[in-house]
Amino acid sequence: MRSKALIKIFVALFVVISITAFSRTGNAEAGVITGEKALGGVSYYLNLYYNEVEDIEGASGNLLDDSVQIPDNVAIANVNVYLNIRSGPGTEYNMIGCLPKDGMCVVIEDLDGWAKIESGNVTGYVSKDYLIMGEEGRKKAEEITMLMAKVEAGTVNFRSEPDTTTDDNILATVSRGESLIVIEETIVSKDDSQTLWVKVYVDDMEGYIAKDLVSVNYDWVRAVSISTILETGNISGISALRAAVIIEAKKHIGLKYVWGGNSLKTGADCSGFCRAVYSAVGIDISRLPRTSYDLAASSRGRTVKLSEAKPGDLVFYGDSSGHVNHVAIYMGDGQIIHESGRAYGCRISSVYYRSIIKVRSFLD
């Protein structure tokens, strides 16, 4: 193979240069391959040489071998669903975010019965009764850390197979900034382009994203902020019904994802959550289809432009062929609330976090 021949030449040159440098300095500094198994100097290129054929034919390698770094003063949420984060140290203060079950935070200040914490983009106060702290917290943090892939490119194709030779396997497109749970701690190279892939979850789907479009690190589930766009009891410009939908939906941030679930107590999937919220505010859902695909295709309701969407409308997402596989409740101002999958459960996201297929209104 041409590439193998080039690696041979490079290895030979590298050895000569390394020997020359060593003879002059008596010392050789090893390089580090960021995000991969650390291999110093010529050993890295020898590794490429001896493993090239296997890599092209589909072998896997370590995705990230760095040991996880536990932050100082780490604490873990010891709750069944989520822990309220408040603007002050007391239940009389407003809720500004939530820390899901097993979510990680850093304790900034240890108060009497309360802790000031920081997690994700949320800084606030939580009851210490629901935190695992100290050495126990560090052990728990090490136990539950996950490998996460953060999307660094503008829009990334998420595929059912690690293969760029066709667009038929594109399940969805994912936007910059989204963090996805890595399913397997290996990289794979299986298509003709020799692209390296990472296997991840997007919502409740399993698939692959090109490794050079994401950064991979060990991480934890972190807090989710509560949008203040639509404050309870002060929602202007929309109907009372639409306001009720948003108020109800926000009560369940952190609710765990359960495939096929319909409950606002024990868990739901994306369409189950939307229907359950509608039902909770008095909307008759008996004639609304169960799945996101069927909801999008329903003769009930009407399709609207995103620019015309109002809080409470449903936003549908899907693959490149237009097949719908996810649904969320629009909150207004470019945000949605939805059951986002195994990592975070119910959370608030940008409406553009994936490619939108359509928006439908069922509330007029």
C-alpha positions as CSV (number, residue, x, y, z in Angstrom):
1,M,0.0,0.0,0.0
2,R,1.1,3.5,-0.8
3,S,0.4,4.8,2.7
4,K,2.3,1.9,4.3
5,A,5.3,2.7,2.1
6,L,5.2,6.3,3.2
7,I,5.1,5.2,6.9
8,K,8.1,3.0,6.2
9,I,10.0,6.0,4.8
10,F,8.9,8.2,7.7
11,V,9.9,5.7,10.3
12,A,13.3,5.3,8.7
13,L,13.8,9.1,8.6
14,F,12.5,9.5,12.2
15,V,14.9,6.9,13.5
16,V,17.9,8.6,11.8
17,I,16.8,12.0,13.1
18,S,16.1,10.7,16.6
19,I,19.5,8.9,16.7
20,T,21.3,12.1,15.5
21,A,19.4,14.2,18.0
22,F,20.1,11.8,20.9
23,S,23.8,11.7,20.1
24,R,23.9,15.5,20.2
25,T,21.8,16.1,23.3
26,G,22.0,12.8,25.1
27,N,18.3,13.1,25.6
28,A,15.2,12.7,23.5
29,E,11.8,14.2,24.4
30,A,8.8,12.0,23.8
31,G,5.7,13.4,22.1
32,V,2.1,12.9,23.3
33,I,-0.8,12.2,21.0
34,T,-3.7,14.2,22.5
35,G,-6.8,12.2,23.3
36,E,-5.1,8.9,22.4
37,K,-2.9,6.4,24.1
38,A,0.4,8.2,24.8
39,L,3.2,6.8,22.6
40,G,6.6,8.5,22.6
41,G,8.7,9.2,19.5
42,V,9.3,6.5,17.0
43,S,7.1,4.0,18.8
44,Y,4.1,5.9,17.7
45,Y,5.0,5.6,14.0
46,L,6.1,1.9,14.4
47,N,2.7,1.3,15.9
48,L,1.1,2.9,12.8
49,Y,3.2,0.7,10.5
50,Y,2.5,-2.6,12.2
51,N,-1.2,-1.9,12.7
52,E,-2.1,-0.1,9.5
53,V,-3.8,-3.0,7.6
54,E,-5.9,-4.0,10.6
55,D,-7.0,-0.4,11.2
56,I,-8.2,-0.1,7.6
57,E,-10.0,-3.4,7.8
58,G,-11.9,-2.4,10.9
59,A,-9.8,-2.9,14.0
60,S,-10.5,-0.8,17.1
61,G,-8.1,1.1,19.3
62,N,-8.3,2.9,22.6
63,L,-10.3,6.1,22.5
64,L,-9.0,7.7,25.6
65,D,-6.6,6.3,28.1
66,D,-6.0,9.3,30.3
67,S,-7.1,8.8,33.9
68,V,-10.1,10.8,35.0
69,Q,-9.3,13.9,37.0
70,I,-11.7,14.3,40.0
71,P,-12.3,18.0,40.9
72,D,-11.5,19.2,44.3
73,N,-14.6,19.4,46.7
74,V,-16.6,17.2,44.3
75,A,-20.1,16.2,45.4
76,I,-22.8,13.9,43.8
77,A,-26.5,14.3,43.8
78,N,-28.1,11.5,46.0
79,V,-31.7,11.7,44.7
80,N,-34.1,9.6,42.8
81,V,-34.8,12.1,40.0
82,Y,-33.3,15.5,40.5
83,L,-32.1,18.0,43.1
84,N,-33.4,21.5,43.1
85,I,-30.8,24.3,42.8
86,R,-31.9,27.6,44.4
87,S,-30.8,31.2,44.2
88,G,-30.2,31.2,48.0
89,P,-29.6,28.9,50.9
90,G,-33.3,28.0,51.7
91,T,-36.5,26.6,50.2
92,E,-38.0,30.2,50.1
93,Y,-35.5,31.1,47.3
94,N,-36.4,30.6,43.6
95,M,-35.4,27.4,41.8
96,I,-32.8,28.3,39.1
97,G,-31.7,24.8,38.0
98,C,-31.6,21.1,38.8
99,L,-29.0,18.5,39.3
100,P,-30.1,15.1,38.0
101,K,-29.6,11.9,39.9
102,D,-25.8,11.1,40.1
103,G,-25.1,14.6,38.7
104,M,-21.7,16.1,39.7
105,C,-21.1,19.5,41.2
106,V,-18.2,21.3,43.0
107,V,-18.9,22.7,46.5
108,I,-17.8,26.3,46.6
109,E,-19.0,27.1,50.1
110,D,-20.1,24.7,52.9
111,L,-23.0,26.3,54.9
112,D,-25.2,25.2,57.7
113,G,-27.4,22.6,56.0
114,W,-26.8,24.1,52.6
115,A,-24.0,24.1,50.1
116,K,-23.2,26.6,47.4
117,I,-22.3,24.6,44.3
118,E,-21.3,25.0,40.7
119,S,-22.2,22.5,38.0
120,G,-22.4,23.1,34.3
121,N,-23.4,26.7,33.8
122,V,-25.4,26.9,37.0
123,T,-24.2,28.3,40.4
124,G,-26.6,28.1,43.3
125,Y,-27.5,26.4,46.6
126,V,-28.6,22.9,47.3
127,S,-29.6,21.0,50.5
128,K,-26.6,19.0,51.8
129,D,-29.0,16.3,52.9
130,Y,-29.1,15.2,49.2
131,L,-25.3,15.4,48.4
132,I,-22.6,12.8,48.7
133,M,-19.6,14.8,49.8
134,G,-16.0,14.3,51.0
135,E,-14.1,11.1,50.3
136,E,-17.3,9.2,49.7
137,G,-18.2,11.8,47.1
138,R,-14.8,11.3,45.4
139,K,-15.3,7.6,45.2
140,K,-18.8,7.9,43.8
141,A,-17.5,10.4,41.2
142,E,-14.9,8.0,40.1
143,E,-17.4,5.2,39.9
144,I,-20.0,7.1,37.7
145,T,-17.8,9.1,35.4
146,M,-18.7,8.6,31.7
147,L,-16.8,9.1,28.5
148,M,-18.5,12.0,26.6
149,A,-18.0,13.3,23.1
150,K,-18.6,17.0,22.7
151,V,-19.4,18.2,19.1
152,E,-16.9,20.8,18.0
153,A,-18.0,21.3,14.4
154,G,-21.0,23.4,13.3
155,T,-23.2,20.4,12.2
156,V,-22.3,16.8,12.4
157,N,-23.9,13.7,10.8
158,F,-24.8,11.0,13.2
159,R,-24.9,7.6,11.4
160,S,-26.3,4.2,12.0
161,E,-23.1,2.6,10.7
162,P,-19.5,3.9,10.5
163,D,-19.6,4.5,6.8
164,T,-19.4,7.7,4.7
165,T,-19.9,6.0,1.4
166,T,-23.7,6.5,1.6
167,D,-26.0,9.1,3.1
168,D,-28.8,6.5,3.7
169,N,-27.4,5.8,7.1
170,I,-27.6,9.3,8.5
171,L,-29.9,9.2,11.5
172,A,-29.7,12.8,12.5
173,T,-27.5,15.9,12.4
174,V,-26.1,17.2,15.7
175,S,-25.1,20.8,16.4
176,R,-21.9,22.3,18.0
177,G,-21.8,22.1,21.8
178,E,-23.9,19.0,22.3
179,S,-22.3,16.4,24.6
180,L,-23.0,12.8,23.8
181,I,-22.5,9.7,25.9
182,V,-19.8,7.4,24.4
183,I,-21.1,3.8,24.2
184,E,-17.8,2.0,23.6
185,E,-14.4,3.2,24.7
186,T,-12.8,2.4,21.4
187,I,-12.3,4.0,18.0
188,V,-13.3,2.1,14.9
189,S,-12.3,2.5,11.2
190,K,-14.5,0.5,8.9
191,D,-15.2,2.5,5.7
192,D,-13.2,3.2,2.6
193,S,-12.3,6.7,3.7
194,Q,-10.4,5.4,6.7
195,T,-12.4,7.7,8.9
196,L,-12.1,7.1,12.7
197,W,-15.5,6.8,14.5
198,V,-16.9,7.1,17.9
199,K,-20.0,5.2,18.9
200,V,-22.4,7.4,20.9
201,Y,-26.0,8.0,22.0
202,V,-28.1,10.8,20.4
203,D,-31.3,11.0,22.4
204,D,-32.4,7.3,22.5
205,M,-30.5,6.3,19.3
206,E,-27.2,4.5,19.0
207,G,-24.8,5.4,16.2
208,Y,-21.5,6.8,15.1
209,I,-19.9,10.2,14.7
210,A,-16.6,11.0,13.1
211,K,-13.9,11.2,15.8
212,D,-12.2,14.3,14.3
213,L,-15.4,16.3,14.7
214,V,-15.7,15.8,18.5
215,S,-13.5,16.1,21.6
216,V,-13.6,13.2,23.9
217,N,-13.1,13.4,27.7
218,Y,-14.3,11.7,30.8
219,D,-17.1,13.7,32.3
220,W,-20.3,13.6,34.5
221,V,-23.9,14.5,34.1
222,R,-24.1,18.2,35.2
223,A,-26.8,20.6,36.2
224,V,-29.4,22.0,33.9
225,S,-30.5,25.7,34.2
226,I,-34.1,26.6,34.4
227,S,-35.1,29.1,31.7
228,T,-36.5,32.4,33.0
229,I,-38.1,33.2,29.7
230,L,-41.5,32.2,30.9
231,E,-41.8,32.8,34.7
232,T,-44.7,31.2,36.5
233,G,-47.6,33.5,36.9
234,N,-46.1,36.2,34.6
235,I,-46.4,34.8,31.1
236,S,-47.5,37.5,28.8
237,G,-48.5,37.4,25.1
238,I,-49.7,33.8,25.0
239,S,-52.8,32.0,26.0
240,A,-53.4,30.6,29.5
241,L,-53.3,27.0,28.1
242,R,-50.0,27.5,26.4
243,A,-48.6,29.0,29.6
244,A,-49.9,26.0,31.6
245,V,-48.1,23.6,29.2
246,I,-44.7,25.3,29.8
247,I,-45.2,25.6,33.6
248,E,-46.1,21.9,33.8
249,A,-43.2,20.8,31.5
250,K,-40.6,22.7,33.6
251,K,-41.7,20.9,36.7
252,H,-40.2,17.7,35.3
253,I,-36.7,18.8,34.3
254,G,-34.5,15.8,35.2
255,L,-37.3,13.2,34.8
256,K,-35.5,10.0,33.6
257,Y,-35.9,8.7,30.1
258,V,-37.8,5.5,29.8
259,W,-38.4,4.0,26.3
260,G,-42.1,3.6,25.9
261,G,-42.8,5.5,29.1
262,N,-45.8,7.8,29.6
263,S,-45.4,8.9,33.2
264,L,-44.4,12.2,34.7
265,K,-43.4,10.3,37.9
266,T,-41.6,7.2,36.8
267,G,-40.3,8.3,33.4
268,A,-41.2,8.8,29.7
269,D,-39.8,8.8,26.2
270,C,-39.9,11.9,24.0
271,S,-43.5,11.6,22.7
272,G,-44.7,10.1,25.9
273,F,-43.5,13.2,27.8
274,C,-45.2,15.6,25.4
275,R,-48.5,13.8,25.6
276,A,-48.3,13.4,29.4
277,V,-47.7,17.2,29.8
278,Y,-50.6,18.0,27.6
279,S,-52.8,15.6,29.6
280,A,-51.7,17.1,32.9
281,V,-53.0,20.5,31.9
282,G,-56.4,19.1,30.8
283,I,-55.8,18.5,27.0
284,D,-57.6,15.5,25.7
285,I,-54.9,13.3,24.2
286,S,-57.1,10.3,23.3
287,R,-57.1,11.2,19.6
288,L,-53.4,12.2,19.5
289,P,-51.0,9.5,18.1
290,R,-48.5,7.9,20.4
291,T,-45.2,8.1,18.5
292,S,-43.3,11.1,17.3
293,Y,-43.5,10.0,13.7
294,D,-47.3,9.6,13.9
295,L,-47.7,12.9,15.7
296,A,-45.8,14.7,13.0
297,A,-48.0,13.1,10.3
298,S,-51.3,13.5,12.2
299,S,-54.3,15.2,10.5
300,R,-55.0,16.9,13.8
301,G,-53.2,20.2,14.4
302,R,-51.5,22.2,11.8
303,T,-47.9,22.7,10.5
304,V,-46.4,26.1,11.2
305,K,-43.1,27.8,10.5
306,L,-40.6,27.9,13.3
307,S,-40.7,31.7,13.1
308,E,-44.5,31.5,13.9
309,A,-44.2,28.8,16.6
310,K,-45.6,29.6,20.0
311,P,-44.8,28.1,23.4
312,G,-46.5,24.7,23.7
313,D,-46.2,23.8,20.0
314,L,-44.3,20.6,19.1
315,V,-40.9,20.5,17.3
316,F,-40.1,17.4,15.4
317,Y,-36.6,16.1,14.5
318,G,-35.4,13.4,12.2
319,D,-32.8,12.0,9.8
320,S,-31.6,13.3,6.5
321,S,-34.4,11.6,4.6
322,G,-37.0,13.5,6.6
323,H,-38.1,10.5,8.8
324,V,-39.2,11.9,12.2
325,N,-37.7,10.2,15.3
326,H,-37.9,12.8,18.0
327,V,-40.2,15.4,19.4
328,A,-40.0,18.3,21.9
329,I,-42.1,21.1,23.3
330,Y,-41.2,24.5,22.1
331,M,-40.7,27.0,25.0
332,G,-40.2,30.2,23.0
333,D,-37.0,32.3,22.4
334,G,-35.2,29.4,20.6
335,Q,-35.5,26.8,23.3
336,I,-37.2,23.5,23.7
337,I,-37.9,21.1,26.7
338,H,-37.8,17.4,26.0
339,E,-36.9,13.9,27.1
340,S,-33.4,13.9,25.6
341,G,-32.3,10.4,26.4
342,R,-30.4,8.3,28.9
343,A,-27.8,10.9,30.0
344,Y,-29.9,13.8,31.1
345,G,-33.6,12.8,30.9
346,C,-35.8,15.8,30.6
347,R,-33.9,19.0,29.9
348,I,-33.9,22.3,28.1
349,S,-32.0,22.6,24.8
350,S,-31.6,24.9,21.9
351,V,-34.3,24.4,19.3
352,Y,-31.4,24.0,16.8
353,Y,-29.6,21.2,18.7
354,R,-30.6,18.9,15.8
355,S,-32.0,19.4,12.3
356,I,-35.7,20.4,12.5
357,I,-38.1,18.4,10.3
358,K,-41.3,20.3,11.1
359,V,-43.2,22.3,13.8
360,R,-46.9,21.5,14.5
361,S,-49.4,23.3,16.6
362,F,-52.1,21.2,18.5
363,L,-53.2,24.0,20.8
364,D,-55.2,26.5,18.7
